[in-house]
Amino acid sequence: MVTKENMVTEESKQLRDYELVVIINPELADDAVDGIMDNISRLITQDGGTVDEVDRWDKRKLAYPIKHFLEGNYVLLRCKMKATSGKELEASLGISEEVLRHLLVRLDS
């Protein structure tokens, strides 16, 4: 018998496609940016997700100043993860001092 509770647990186990754009402090060295992206990848994979592609856009000018910075290191990451993992990832990115902004978008509806 399929119940609402069973549907919720099945839905939370299903991997979904996401795109994550991260703007990182422009004063950090390339090694530090790579370390931050490794940490983000680790957060995604530790709960059963996968990282499909990491595309570094390097430094770009910001549309408006963020934390007194006029440019930032942009990185686009495509991944698959559970819906609950997305909330944990956003919480972690929100408290990171190196991450100026982030946007996590679910691709499948």
C-alpha positions in Angstrom: 0.0 0.0 0.0 1.4 3.4 -1.0 1.0 6.0 1.7 1.8 9.7 1.8 4.6 8.9 4.2 6.2 6.3 1.9 5.9 8.7 -1.1 7.8 11.4 0.9 10.6 9.1 1.8 10.9 7.7 -1.7 11.0 11.3 -3.1 13.7 12.3 -0.7 15.9 9.4 -1.8 15.6 10.3 -5.5 18.5 12.1 -7.1 17.7 15.3 -9.0 19.7 17.4 -11.4 21.0 20.7 -10.1 23.1 23.6 -11.2 25.0 25.6 -8.7 26.7 28.9 -9.4 29.1 30.1 -6.8 30.8 33.5 -6.6 34.0 33.2 -4.5 36.2 35.9 -3.0 38.4 37.3 -5.8 41.4 37.8 -3.4 41.8 34.0 -2.9 44.5 32.1 -4.8 43.5 29.5 -7.4 44.5 26.7 -5.0 42.1 28.1 -2.4 39.3 28.3 -4.9 40.0 24.7 -5.9 39.9 23.7 -2.2 36.5 25.4 -1.8 35.1 23.6 -4.8 36.5 20.3 -3.4 34.7 20.9 -0.1 31.5 21.6 -2.0 31.9 18.5 -4.1 32.5 16.5 -0.9 29.3 17.9 0.6 27.4 16.7 -2.4 28.9 13.2 -2.7 28.9 12.4 1.0 25.1 11.9 0.9 25.1 9.8 -2.3 25.1 12.6 -4.9 27.4 13.0 -7.9 29.2 15.9 -9.4 28.9 15.8 -13.2 30.8 18.9 -14.3 32.7 21.8 -12.8 33.2 24.8 -15.0 35.4 27.7 -13.8 34.6 31.0 -15.4 37.5 32.8 -13.6 37.2 36.4 -12.4 34.3 38.5 -13.7 33.0 41.9 -12.8 30.0 41.9 -10.5 26.9 43.9 -11.4 27.0 45.6 -8.0 29.5 45.5 -5.1 29.2 42.5 -2.7 31.0 42.8 0.6 33.1 45.6 -0.9 34.3 43.5 -3.9 33.8 44.6 -7.5 34.6 41.2 -9.0 34.5 37.6 -8.1 35.6 34.1 -9.1 32.6 32.4 -10.8 32.2 28.6 -10.8 29.3 26.6 -12.3 28.8 23.1 -11.0 26.3 20.6 -12.4 25.4 17.7 -10.1 22.8 15.2 -9.0 21.7 15.0 -5.3 18.8 14.5 -3.0 16.4 17.3 -2.3 17.4 17.3 1.4 21.1 17.5 0.5 20.3 20.8 -1.4 19.0 22.4 1.7 22.1 21.3 3.7 24.4 22.5 0.9 22.7 26.0 0.8 23.0 26.3 4.5 26.7 25.5 4.4 27.3 28.0 1.6 25.4 30.7 3.3 27.7 30.7 6.3 30.9 30.4 4.3 33.0 33.6 4.4 34.7 32.8 1.1 31.5 32.5 -0.8 30.1 35.9 -1.7 26.9 34.5 -3.4 25.5 31.2 -4.6 22.4 30.1 -6.6 21.2 26.5 -6.6 18.7 25.6 -9.2 16.9 22.3 -9.7 16.8 21.5 -13.4 14.1 18.7 -13.5 10.6 19.5 -12.5 
